[in-house]
Amino acid sequence: MGKKPRNSFSDDHYNLIIAVLLIVIFFFLMKIVIQYNFKDFISNNNQSIFMKGTISHAFPASTINDNNNISTFGSVNKSLFKSIFRVDLSNPVTYAQAQFPASYLHQNNFSSQSAFNQRKLNDETSNNNPVIYFTNFDGTEIDITEGDEDDLGELRSGGVYLLEENNVVDSINNNEVDLGNIDKPRPITFEKGKPQILIYHTHGTESYYPASEGNYHSLRTQYTVIHVSEIITRELEKRGFEVIHDQTLHDYPSYNGSYSRSLETAKNILDKNPTVKVVLDIHRDGFDNVDATPNRQNLINNNTVSINGETATRFQFVIGPDSKNRSEVEKFAKLVKAVSDSKYPGFSKPILVKPLGRYNQFLSDYYGLIELGSNANTIEQAERTAKYLADVLATSLELLSQ
């Protein structure tokens, strides 16, 4: 006997139609439930939490959380649609990613610029810290307004300094300072009992391991340059200096404009405290994808130094070439480096002059943009560096005092 003629619609077609109908019915029912019954839910917080939890449990990848307004059908619909099909209705790129999964994997290998916008803060020690997001720092071209040129220079000019040799050395703990043949800055007259030094941060969220969230930009202050600068402040005060440590965040929530905002903060402080002579902007160096690089150990070795048997991070002065007082700022940096080289050989990296930018150094001839370690270093190493750097800075300023 011949084969039975096949129906124009196969079983697969019927199954597909049924699946589509079920999805349509599901979203229709969701709309009815939310529109007509949610008013009762929001009057009872426990029930509201239960409903959110139910949806989150059914669709773990959904973006519904306690901060979402679940009463908005569009937001729920969009979240569930994204969870099921991995397509963001507001982002056309995800359509291609849904069809070509390999591109989705590639997207997760982002640089430090895109990390600001794509990675959420994953706080392993506390559930009460806010989520950190950065805007205007996704690797795309940014509009730079007047006063923000330093942000552009920071993004484009790099500034990562890698050494080929292993520079782990032991301190000679020399109490005598040999300045060599450097051209010393002009002497400083400090007024006793009044502010003398300002420490502030253009990028105060820069963090050290283990605070790796946001590509090592964290709101957990205990792991950031703000914390290590608190140690510097205390150590300088022990040596008799009057220090103002401003802890304002200028790079959160937006990275673009960090230097113009920090400039405004510093100028306001200096206007109110004209006795301040020395201005320090404390940063830390940063490497892209530091946790994934096969050369991570080299990065660690090149950014650490052994001082008195302790492993500390190295530090580096960064100079902007476009400031009118560049030569004076360089003199100050060379003095501090000479003191460091004399007391703790290998502690200071070579002074780095950027291709462009001023970096607010026109605020004072005794200005230091200092990178204290990098994101390849631990917070414990940075804490040790803070003590030794404070010693170097105090000795340098004592040499300049009159």
N, C-alpha and C positions, 0 to 999 in steps of 0.2 A: 504493500500500500504506500501511496505517496505521503509526504509530510503534511501535517496540518498547517494550512496557511497561517502565518504569524500576524497577530493583531498589529495595527498601525501604531498603537501605543503599547509599549512593552511594560513589564512589571516595574522596571527601573523608572520609567516616566511617571507611573502612578505613585511610586514611593516618593519621588521628588516633589510632585504636586502636593501630596499629603503633608510632607515636611514643611513646605512653604506655608500651607494653610495653617498648620499648627503654630508656626512662628507668628503669623499675622494674628491668630486668635490670642496667643500669649500676650503680645503687646497691646492688643485691644482690651483684654481683661485687666492688664496692668493700668491702663489709662482710666478705666472705670473705677477700679479700686482706689487709685490715688485721687481722682477728681471728686468722688462722692463720699469716700470714707476717711480720707486723711485728716479732715478737720477734727474728727473725733480723736485721731491718733495724736495730733500735736498738743492736745489738751492734757495728754498723759505722757510725761517724759519717758517713763519706762517702756510704754508701748512703742514710742517713737524709736527708741534705741533698739527694741526687739525687731522692728521692721527693717531698720538699717542692717542689723546683724544678720537677719535672714537673707537679704539680698546679697550681702557681702559673702556669706557662707556659700550660697549657691553659685556665685560668680566671684571667686577669690581675686581675680585680676582687675575687678572693677575699681573705679576711682571713687566710689561712694564712701564717705567717711563722716565723722561727726561735724565737719565744717560745711558739708554739702547741704543744700536745701532740697530735701527729698520730695517736697511737695511740688517741685517743678518737674513736670513730666518730661520736658525736653532734656533736662540734665540726666534723669534716670535712664531715659531711652538711649541717649547718646552713650552713657557709660556702659550699659548692658550690650549695646550694639558693638562697642569697641572690645568688650570682653569676649563676645562670641566669635566675631569675625576678625579681630585684631585690626580694625580699620577705624581711624579717627575721622569723623565726618568733617571736621574743621581743618584737617591736614591732608592735602592731596597726596603727599609723599607716601602716606601709609597705604594707599591703594596699591601702589607698585610694590611696596614691601610685602603686602598680603599675597601677591602673586609670585614674588621672588624672595622667599624667606632668607636667602643668603645676604640680601641687602640689609635686612633687619639686624643680622648678626654684626655686619660691618658697622652699623650705626653705633653700636655700643663701644667701639674702639675710638672714643673721641679724645680730642686734645683738651688741654686745660681750659681753653676758651669755651668750648661747647659744654664742658663739664659743669660750668656755673649754672646753665639753664636746664641741664638734663639729669642731674643727680640730686636726690633729696638727702637731707641730713639724716644719718642713721646713728642715733645716739645709743651707744651700747651700755651707757652707765646710768641714764636717767630717762624717764618717760615724760618729763615735764618741760623739756627744752623745745623751743620753737623750731619749725622747719625753716631752713635757710635757702632762699632762692636769689639768684643774681640776674639782673636784667642788663640788656645792652652790652653783653659780653659773650656773644655766641660765635665769634670767629668771623662774623660778617663785617663789612665796611661800616664804620660808625661815623655819624656826623659829629665833628669836633668843633665846638664853639670856642670863641675867644677865651683864653684862660685855661682851656683843657688840652693844650698841645702836649703836655707831659704825659697824658693818658695815651695819646697816639704813639709817642716815643716809647713808652713802656711796652706797648703791644708789638710794635714793629721792629724795635732795635735789639730784641733778644736780651743779652746780658748774662747768659749762662756761661760761667767760666769753668772749664774742666781742665784738670791737670793730669798729665800723663803719668807722672811719677807718684809714688806713694809718699805722702808728706806727714806721716805719723812720726813725731819726734818727742823727746822728753825735754821738759823745761830745765834750763840751767839755773833758774831761780836767782838771777843776777839782780842785786839791789842797785847796781850802778847802771845808768842809762847812757848808751852811746848813740848819739843822734847822727853821727857821721858828718857829712858835708851838706845837709839839707838847709834850705833857706827858711829860717824860722818865721812864723807869723808874728805880727805885732803883739806886744804884751797886752794882757787883759787886766783891767782894774775891776775886781769884784767888790760889791758893796755888801758888807757883812749884815746878816739878819734880813736880807731882802732876796727875792728870787734871782737866781743866777743862771740856771739851766732850764730849758724847756725840752721835754721829751713828749713826742706825739706820734701818731701813726696814720699815714695815708691809707695803708692797707691793714687795718687792725684785725681782720679775720684770718690773716695768714697763720696757719697752724703747723704743728709738728706731730709726728706719729705718737700715739695711736689715733689722733683726731683726723682721719683721712677723708671724712665726708666733705662734699663740695669740692673735690680735688684739693684737699688740704686747705680749705677755707671754712672755719668753724665759728659758731657763736658760743662755743664752750671756752670761755676766756682762759680757763686754767691750762689750756693747751696752745695758746696763741702767743704772738709777739707781745701782746699787752701784758701777759703774765711775766714773761722773762724781763720785760722792761720795769716791772715793779721791783724785781730783784736788783736791777741796775740802780734804780732810784734809791732804794734803801742803802745799798753799798756806797753810793756817792754821798748820801747824807751822813753816813758814818765817818766819811773823810772830811766833813765840815762844809759840804756844798748845800746850797738851798735849791731844791729841785721842784719844778711843777711837772707832774706827769698827767697829761690829758689823755683820757681813754675813749674819746669819741670815735665811733665807727664811721668812717668816711667812704668805705667801699661796700656798704650794705644799706639798702637792698640793691643799689645800682653801682656797678664798677665804673661805668663811664662818668667822668666828672670827679673822680676821687681826689685828684690833686687840686682842683679848684675849690672843693669843699674843705680839704685840709688846710689849704692856704688861708681861707677865710677864718677858720678856727685859730690857726697860729697867729695871724695878724691881730685878731681881737685880744688874744692873750698878751702879745707883745705890747699892744697899745696900752693895756692896763698895767703891765709890768715892764716898764722901760729899763729896769736894771738887769733884765735877762740878756746875757751876752752870747750864750752857746745854745744852739738849736739842734736837736737830734731827731731825725725821723727814722724809727727803727722798723725794718722789714725783715723778711727772710727770703733767701733765694728759692727758686722753684724749678722743678724739672717736669716735663710732660710725661704722663704715664709712668711715674716713678716706681709704682708697685709691680708693673708688668715688665719693666726693662730687664734684659738678661745681665746688664752691667750694673745692677743695683749695688752690688758690693763695692764696685769701683767708685760709684758716686758717694757711698758712705765713707770709704777710705780717704777720698780726696776732699771731703768736707769735715773730717775729724782730726783732732790733734790730741796727743797725750800730754797733759800738764800735771806734774806732781803725781803721776800714777793714775790720773783720772782722764777718761775720754770725754772731750768737749768738742763742740762744733767750732769751725773756723768762722771768721767774720771778714767782711770786705766793705771798703768804701766805694760808693758809686758817685761819679761826677757827671753833671750835665754840662755840655760844652757851650750852651747858648746863653749862659748867665754872664752879666758884665763883671761879676766878682769871681769868675772862675779861677783866676790865678790865686786869689787869697784862699778860696775854699780848698784848692789843691795843696797849698802850703799847710793848712790845718790837717788835711788828711795824711800828708807825708809825715808830719810830726807825730801823729798818733801811731802810724804804722812803724815809724822808727823806734818809738818807745816799745811797741809790741814786739818787734823783732829782737830788741835788746833783752827784754824780760822773758818773753815766751817765743822762741824761734819757731816759725811755722804756723803760729796762731793766726796771723793775718794773711789773707790772700793778697795778690797784687791789686793795686787801685785800678778800678775799672772806669774808663771814660766812655760814656754812651755816645752813639753817633749823633743824637739830637736830644733836645730837651733842656729844661732848667731845673725841674724838680724842686721848686720853691727855695733853692739854695741862696737866692738873692736876699733872703730875709736876714742873713747874718754872714759875716766873713768867717765865723767859727761855726759853720754849718756842716752837719754830717748826715748823709743818707747812708745808713749802715745796714747791710744785710747780715743778719746774725744766723748762721747756719742755713739749712735748706730743708725742704720737705722730705729729704732722705734721712734726716736726723730725728732722734727721739726728743721728747720734751725734757727728759732728764739730762741729756747732753746739752741742750740749749740752756737749761738752768745753771749748769756748771759754767758754761761760757759767760753767762751774765755776770757772775762774780769776777772772773778774770778780765772781762772787758771793762767792767767798772773800775778795776784796779788800773788798767792801762789808761783809761780816760782821766781818772783822778790824777795820776802821775803826770800826764800830758798837760792838764790844766794848771797843776801846781808849778810846772816849769814855765808856764806863760804868765802866771800871776805876778803882779807887782804891787 
